Amino acid sequence: MSAGSCPQGSLRNDYTNSISECNIAEDHAGSNNLMGTINTIISVVLGVLGILAVAYIIYGGFMLTTATGDPAKIKKARETIMYGVIGLVVALLAFAIVNFVLTSVFSGSAANGGAAANNS
């Protein structure tokens, strides 16, 4: 029988679609910790970017409030708010994309959509 994608020396008697199904000793410095570390770092960075974007929006609101009817100041304040909203949307999309990619890469799922074949 085939061992699928198991590393050398960790063969199973049936076909496996996932590295997690192989008979190997758990490596605590392996992909799960790597995924957790990468996910934590990216979450913190994107969280800080999100906070900065919200602060930028608040700053734009303050600029708009203190514009005192000056069209140039109002225009600049609206642009500041718009760029803050764009930054917030980009940060949220980046967070979603990164989480999707990390989950897909480190889940050990096969190319068949993650469905595990049981050919025993």
N, C-alpha and C positions, 0 to 999 in steps of 0.2 A: 504494500500500500504506500501511498504517497504521504509525505509529511508536510506538504503545503509550503508555508513560508516560515517554518520553524528553523532556528539557528542550528548549525551543525552540532551533533551530539545531544540534541534534545528532541528526538523523534517520537512521534506518537504512533499508535497503531491505526488511527483513522485520519482522514483528511481534515485539516484545520484551516479556517479562514482568518484566524486571528492569532497574533503572537502571544496573546494572553492565554490561549488554550494549549500552548506548548508546555512540555514537562521540563521546565527550567527553574532553578532557584530564583526566588524574588531578588531583584537587584534594587535596593532602596535608593541607589543613586541613579536609577534608570529614567525612563521616559516620563513616568508619572510625576516624579519630583521635578524633572526638567519642565514639564508642562505647567506644573503648579508655580514654579519660579517665574517662567516666562509670562504666564497669565497674571501673576501678581505685579510684576514690573510694569507690564503694559497697562493693566488696570489702574495702577497708581498714576502713571504718566498721563493717561487719557482722562482720569479723574481731575488731575491738576489742570489740564487743558480745558476741561469743561467748566471748572470753577473760574478760570481766567476769562473764558468767554462770557460767563454770566456777569462777572465783574465789569467787563467791557460794555455789556449791555446796560448795566446800572450806571456806569460812567456816562454813556451816551444819553441816558435819561436825565441825568444831572445836567449835562450840557444843554439838553433841550429845555429843561426847566429854567435855566439861567440865561437863555438866549435873548430874553427881553425883546422879542420881536425882530431881531436882526436876521434878515433872510440868509446871510452867509453862515451865521452861527447855527441857525436851524438846519440848513442843508448839511453842515458838517456833523451835527448831532445825529441826524437821521442816518447818515452814512455810517457813523460809528455804531449805531444800534444795528443796522443792517449787517455790517461786518461781524459784529458780535454774534448775531443769530446764525450767520453762515458758519462761523467758527464752531458754534455749539452743535450745529447739524453735522458738520464734518467730524467732530470729536465723537458724537454718538454713532455715526455710521462706521467710523474706524473701530470703535469698541465692538460693535456688532460683527463686523467683518473679521476682526482678529479672533474673537471668541468662536466664530463659526469655523475658521481655518484651523485654529488650535484643536478644537473638538474633533474635526474631521481627520487631522493628521495623527493625533495621538490616541484616537479611540481604538485603533487596531482594526478598523472595519475594512472589509474587502471591497473590491471595485464593484461588486454587485449590489451596492446600496446598503451594505451593512448586514444583510441577511446571512445568517450562519447556515451553511449546508451541513447536514448531519448524515454522512455517508458511512455508517458503521456496518 
